[in-house]
């Protein structure tokens, strides 16, 4: 199983890189899947510039093909998302909106961060991902800028947060494992 840990922010000075690396360090000890960090900033996706809806799979832009190939190569995802104005940021929403089939019948988990632990951003993402036919796991990690970041800048999660990552990844691995054969059977049909 291949699982991407997606850094969902492109903002200068973002906390997402440190959070994704922390999750990756915990996940790498597990041995149940291959985990890789994927930074949406590396793909420099503009606002959607495709003439056809993603559901049609008729990508015309080179960046769309590169992004589609990358996402298609994974069986599941951990979305690391900040919360901006009670929602995920526009860059992450845009990156999701670029594709359709590449997300289908895969599982997703969430690590949110913000003053309220990113919970509202995650709730929005659950709705968005349901529309691209993804299953989301219930356990999520909620990192508070007040309690899990020193001076609201440097990641310093409590020990309980590592246990939360473990519980989230347990469910994610279960769902990824369950969906992969179904997805492969559907592709073969």
SULRA-V955044 format. One record per backbone hydrogen bond with DSSP energy under -0.5 kcal/mol. NH is the residue of the N-H (numbers start at 1). CO is the residue of the C=O. Records with the same first field share a line. If there is no record, write none. Layout:
NH = CO + CO
This chain:
3 = 34
4 = 76
5 = 36
6 = 4 + 78
7 = 5 + 38
8 = 6 + 80
14 = 11
19 = 15
20 = 16
21 = 17
22 = 18
23 = 19
24 = 20
25 = 21
26 = 22
27 = 23
28 = 24
29 = 25 + 26
30 = 27
31 = 27
34 = 1
35 = 33
36 = 3
38 = 5
40 = 7 + 38
42 = 39
43 = 40
44 = 41
45 = 40
56 = 53
57 = 54
59 = 57
65 = 61
66 = 62
67 = 63
68 = 64
69 = 65
70 = 66
71 = 67
72 = 68
73 = 69 + 70
74 = 71
75 = 2
76 = 2
77 = 107
78 = 4
79 = 77 + 109
80 = 6 + 78
81 = 79 + 111
83 = 113
84 = 82 + 87
87 = 84
93 = 89
94 = 90
95 = 91
96 = 92
97 = 93
98 = 94
99 = 96
103 = 100
104 = 100
105 = 133
106 = 103
107 = 75
108 = 135
109 = 77
111 = 79
112 = 141
113 = 81
114 = 143
117 = 114
119 = 116
122 = 118
123 = 119
124 = 120
125 = 121
126 = 122
127 = 123
128 = 124
129 = 125
130 = 126
131 = 127
132 = 128 + 129
133 = 130
134 = 129
135 = 106
137 = 108
141 = 110
143 = 112 + 141
144 = 142
145 = 114
148 = 144
150 = 154
152 = 149
153 = 150
154 = 150
155 = 153
156 = 148
161 = 158
162 = 158 + 159
163 = 159
164 = 160
165 = 161
166 = 162
167 = 163
168 = 164
169 = 165
170 = 166
171 = 167
172 = 168
173 = 169
174 = 170
175 = 171
176 = 172
177 = 173
178 = 174
179 = 175
180 = 176
181 = 177
182 = 178
183 = 179
184 = 180
185 = 181
186 = 182
187 = 183
188 = 184
189 = 185
